[in-house]
Each structure stands twice: as structure tokens, then as C-alpha cells.
Amino acid sequence: MKYSFWTLFKEGLKGHKNWQPAWQSSTPKSNYDVIIIGGGGHGLATAYYLAKNYGIQNVAVLEKGYIGGGNTGRNTTIVRSNYLWTEAALLYEHSLKLWEGLTEDLNYNVMFSQRGVYNLGHSLQDIRDIERRVSANQANGIDAYMVSPEEIKAAIPIIDISSKTRYPILGASYQPRAGVARHDAVAWGFARAAASLGVDIIENCEVTAMDIENGQIKGLQTTQGEIKSDRVGCVAAGHSSVLAKMAGLRLPVESHPLQAFVSEPIKPILNTVVMSNGVHGYISQSDKGDLVIGAGIDQYQGYGQRGSIHSVNHCAQAIIELFPGLSRVKMNRQWGGIVDICPDACPIISQTQVQGLYFNCGWGTGGFKATPGSGDVFASTIAKDSPHPLAVPFNLDRFITGALIDEHGAAGVAH
């Protein structure tokens, strides 16, 4: 149904009273085939693919707050797959391919824009590392190219490539298929699609304890009562270690605030994404004109969604270093998300020693880009009680065997 501007305006004044909700908020049933803890993008995607691909529709998604109120709505929306190691690159590339058809699949516009991503190099070692990563990407069939400072300047006229800066730009990698998406739309689209397949979405439902008998998960204690299930998937981003403790598990993750901020809307000046590990900042421009800017993680551990002014100040200096013309643009707001980081900067997608209990966490600064791929792979792992082939390298056992996948260079300051 099409609406005129004035119809939309009048409905807005009425508070959209006549509009149907995108999904119905449910009350818990006593028993489910699968419970997903976490109503962010990864959790909703897992529930959607469980219902769509495996016919498991008696599924509940439990969210302690509101849908999309965690990291899904508190990130800088970058999507790319140009990671170094084959294990990580193939996982993120699987996700990128799902992104490319996600709007059609969900019948919901997630505003995925493949505007490309540049990863800048500022030293000879940076360039060597970038060349290595580009070669690895190309060997895995992932689009990646080396570009010179002059090519960067031609594509991004407002960037400073002079030799007088503290961190002169010596080159960059470029992934044309990478880009950005609308974070809220991703959560809403997966929520609506999952609910239409029979999934119960239960908001304001915090898990307080896990019922485990003889090494088997039996159900959960929540603020809305007891809910039984013999399969539980935990996808709670920065709070994964809190859930693991309920099951007597200790995960090798640390939770840190991650900073981001946006400017006032300005006319279009940046039609791509620019990232720099060297100066600790990354930037894109939203469709409404805001400059969306991200920083590195705060060094302290915590669950606060505020973060420190020190990180914001450091990042602002970095962005002005790259784009001097933005020095007088006003910032509108700042926020922090809570990221859980593994020692090798790669996620955990794994069964656990508790039968029927699964964890999907440790994405660090790269969670949003992995949303559809993570959900698809995790749904397979839960449905089959066996790791998806792409999830095998990300099992918890790697921290015992030493088979780590060190992506600090490609994850870097973010994403």
C-alpha cells in the first residue's frame, strides 16, 4: 500500500495508532524447541534461519531490554569481508554474500549500500601487511586491491595525502563490494521475518539462571518466569561471559566499551568508507548526511554504554588529521557499545561441555558485518548439534589446542 506525504504526516501526529506492528511482542510459553538469548541482529538472524532453513519454528528470542537496543543499534554499520586468515575471510565472505540479497530475502529494506571500504596504510610495515592481506583475499576469491595515494585522492578529494602530516598515507587496500547498512533496519527486518515464521519475540525478559541437570540444559529462569528447553543458544554480545558463568563456564573473552559518534548533517562529501588502524579512526557518511565516526575500544573492561571522553578526543584528532576540512563540523551525539573480545580477535561459535548449550560471542569490533552469516552458521550448528563447516575453526577447543586465528591486524581498530 502506498501512502502520500500528508497521510504519513497525519499518521505521525496520531502516533501511528492505525498501523500494524512489524511483529507481535509475545509472552513466554512453558516450553520451546530452541531458546535464543539475545534480541540483537545475531540472535534474531539465528532464530530466522532456524525457522526458514530447518523448519524449527517453536523458537523464542529472549531480550532483556528492547529489540535492537544493544550493539546492533550502537555501531557504525560497516560491512566488509577482507580479513587475513582463510578461516575468518570465508566466514565474513559468506556473510557478505547474504548481505547482497538480504533486502529481498527479508522483504525489508536494510539499506545495504556497497560503496566500498578503504583501509589506509601509513608506514612501510602497514603497506607490507596490507599487501599480504590483499594477496590472501584474492587467493580466497574475495575482491581486494592495492591503491596508491593518488588513486585514493581521486576517489576521495577531501582526504589529505600530503607528506607533511604526522601519518602520511602511503597506500590502502580497497574492497569495492564492502559498504554500510542501516543497523536498526537489520534488527527490525530479521525480527519481522522471524515472527512471520512463528518465532516468539519476548522483550524485557532477562535470564537470571540456567537449569542444568546431569550436564544437560533443561531450561531458563527469567524475569518472566521459568521457560523450558533442551537447546539454548546464547548470543548476548558483551554479556556472554555473564551467561556463561550461570552454566559454570568461563569464556576467554573480555568486555570493553567501543566508542562512536556522529556529526550534524552536512551535504554529501564522502561516498565511501575510510578506515585507519594507524590513526585510530574510521568514517563514513550516512544517507541523511551525518558523518558516522568510530574509535577504538576503551582499554578498561566494563559494561558501560558511555565510554570515555579520552577515546573520543583521540579519534576526533585522527579524523581531522585525515580530513582537515572537517575540523569545524559540529558533533551531535556520542555513544558506546559493549564488545566482547577473544585473545585472537575472532569469534566463538561453538557447542559447550553442557549438552544443548551453545555460544556465539567474542566478535569484538566485527559483529555487525557478520550478522546474517553468523545467524546462518549458528542456526545450522544448533539444528544439527554439530558445527557448521565454517564454524569448525571457531570452536572453544582452539583455546586449549592453540589453533588460534590471529586477526588483530585485519580487525584492528574496528570492524
SULZI-V230764 format. One record per residue. N is the residue number from 0. BURIAL is + if it has 9 or more other C-alpha atoms within 8 Angstrom, else -. Layout:
BEGIN
<<N;BURIAL> <N;BURIAL>>
END
This chain:
BEGIN
<<0;-> <1;-> <2;-> <3;-> <4;-> <5;-> <6;-> <7;+> <8;-> <9;-> <10;+> <11;-> <12;-> <13;-> <14;-> <15;-> <16;-> <17;-> <18;-> <19;-> <20;-> <21;-> <22;-> <23;-> <24;-> <25;-> <26;-> <27;+> <28;-> <29;-> <30;-> <31;+> <32;+> <33;+> <34;+> <35;+> <36;+> <37;+> <38;+> <39;+> <40;+> <41;+> <42;+> <43;+> <44;+> <45;+> <46;+> <47;+> <48;+> <49;+> <50;+> <51;+> <52;-> <53;-> <54;-> <55;+> <56;+> <57;+> <58;+> <59;+> <60;+> <61;+> <62;+> <63;+> <64;+> <65;+> <66;+> <67;+> <68;+> <69;+> <70;+> <71;+> <72;+> <73;+> <74;+> <75;-> <76;+> <77;+> <78;+> <79;+> <80;+> <81;+> <82;+> <83;+> <84;+> <85;+> <86;+> <87;+> <88;+> <89;+> <90;+> <91;+> <92;+> <93;+> <94;+> <95;+> <96;-> <97;+> <98;+> <99;-> <100;-> <101;+> <102;+> <103;-> <104;-> <105;+> <106;-> <107;+> <108;+> <109;+> <110;+> <111;+> <112;-> <113;+> <114;+> <115;+> <116;+> <117;+> <118;+> <119;+> <120;+> <121;+> <122;+> <123;-> <124;-> <125;+> <126;+> <127;-> <128;+> <129;+> <130;+> <131;+> <132;+> <133;+> <134;-> <135;+> <136;+> <137;+> <138;-> <139;+> <140;-> <141;+> <142;+> <143;+> <144;-> <145;+> <146;+> <147;+> <148;+> <149;-> <150;-> <151;+> <152;+> <153;-> <154;-> <155;+> <156;-> <157;+> <158;+> <159;+> <160;+> <161;-> <162;-> <163;-> <164;-> <165;-> <166;+> <167;+> <168;+> <169;+> <170;+> <171;+> <172;+> <173;+> <174;+> <175;+> <176;+> <177;+> <178;+> <179;+> <180;+> <181;+> <182;+> <183;+> <184;+> <185;+> <186;+> <187;+> <188;+> <189;+> <190;+> <191;+> <192;+> <193;+> <194;+> <195;-> <196;+> <197;+> <198;+> <199;+> <200;+> <201;+> <202;+> <203;+> <204;+> <205;+> <206;+> <207;-> <208;-> <209;+> <210;+> <211;+> <212;-> <213;-> <214;-> <215;+> <216;+> <217;+> <218;+> <219;+> <220;+> <221;+> <222;-> <223;-> <224;-> <225;+> <226;+> <227;+> <228;+> <229;+> <230;+> <231;+> <232;+> <233;+> <234;+> <235;+> <236;+> <237;+> <238;+> <239;+> <240;+> <241;-> <242;+> <243;+> <244;+> <245;+> <246;+> <247;-> <248;-> <249;-> <250;-> <251;-> <252;+> <253;-> <254;+> <255;+> <256;+> <257;+> <258;+> <259;+> <260;+> <261;+> <262;+> <263;+> <264;-> <265;-> <266;-> <267;-> <268;-> <269;+> <270;+> <271;+> <272;+> <273;+> <274;+> <275;+> <276;+> <277;-> <278;+> <279;+> <280;+> <281;+> <282;+> <283;+> <284;+> <285;-> <286;-> <287;-> <288;+> <289;+> <290;+> <291;+> <292;+> <293;+> <294;+> <295;+> <296;+> <297;+> <298;-> <299;-> <300;+> <301;-> <302;+> <303;+> <304;+> <305;+> <306;+> <307;-> <308;-> <309;-> <310;+> <311;+> <312;-> <313;+> <314;+> <315;+> <316;-> <317;+> <318;+> <319;+> <320;+> <321;+> <322;+> <323;+> <324;-> <325;-> <326;-> <327;-> <328;-> <329;-> <330;-> <331;-> <332;-> <333;+> <334;+> <335;+> <336;+> <337;+> <338;+> <339;+> <340;+> <341;+> <342;-> <343;+> <344;+> <345;+> <346;+> <347;+> <348;+> <349;+> <350;+> <351;+> <352;-> <353;+> <354;+> <355;+> <356;+> <357;+> <358;+> <359;+> <360;+> <361;+> <362;+> <363;+> <364;+> <365;+> <366;+> <367;+> <368;+> <369;+> <370;+> <371;+> <372;+> <373;+> <374;+> <375;+> <376;+> <377;+> <378;+> <379;+> <380;+> <381;+> <382;+> <383;-> <384;+> <385;+> <386;+> <387;+> <388;-> <389;+> <390;+> <391;+> <392;-> <393;+> <394;+> <395;+> <396;-> <397;+> <398;+> <399;-> <400;-> <401;-> <402;-> <403;-> <404;+> <405;+> <406;+> <407;-> <408;-> <409;+> <410;+> <411;+> <412;+> <413;+> <414;+>>
END
